């Protein structure tokens, strides 16, 4: 019974980590060829690649814990089985990366920044996880995440210095991202178990820590964290059609030939 | 004629050109790697890492605003002036001359 609870809480945590990274990597990857300038295009795409690598690591750990295939877990689970935050699944703006992509760079930055701050406070806990393989993987991942944080902090600082027209756009983007972020810094329905079993130490202060980090970064630049909203809770498997469409596109090739070795 | 994209409009954030240099080891020389566009020196450092040095281990990295570089220009005639007279090889003929004068100096006629 106790072992079952541990197993379920661990699987929930791994799904949150894996699904968050898979979804944020996919949305970031859709900027390939579309970022504001060539150098940033390469930089943002390589961040997307990092995030996808982290997702692959977490899916590998999940497969080891509950059986199954890492790629199946990434591609074949329906939207309602996913645990990512709803904020991460939203499109980058009007259109799609294949057709009329009128994407919003300010929104992409604001969203990725809010997620980065979560990764920071969450990884600080996960490196102390009682599940040793997860703690070890998180230590490696945290080294790369430092540079993602730098990237976003730099963009925010440069935008803040670019005048009220641009700073105002970024605040609007923060407002839009926050409108879906109520579930972002939540560890979901098994948060109590995760903390009690040492899987995610101090899970109960995750949201407060996240908010403190976000405010500390935004405040000196003149921005605020708007009230968080969102009727759906991704940690409970509640998602939008945006996620369904994204998963359909992302897994299209994988599903076209089940069992093929990539 | 300048295109619309190349004209800096008032109040618009401007990207500047930077030259990227990297040092492979502590005792190695700084070597030029590439050029890039960035909004600030800090951004240029970050973009240099992500664009050009992602797969390599390095010791240190510089980015230099292009306008900080004093440039001689490829049209400078000085670079193409003949310089062989600065090479030792340009003076090889003197060896023969010395030998010749030395031998002349040693003949009985000149040894009064």
Interface residues (C-beta under 8 A of the other chain):
Chain A: X37 X38 X39 X40 X42 X43 X46 X47 X147 X150 X151 X154 X155 X157 X158 X162 X163 X165 X166
Chain B: X11 X13 X15 X36 X37 X38 X39 X40 X42 X43 X46 X47 X49 X50 X51 X54
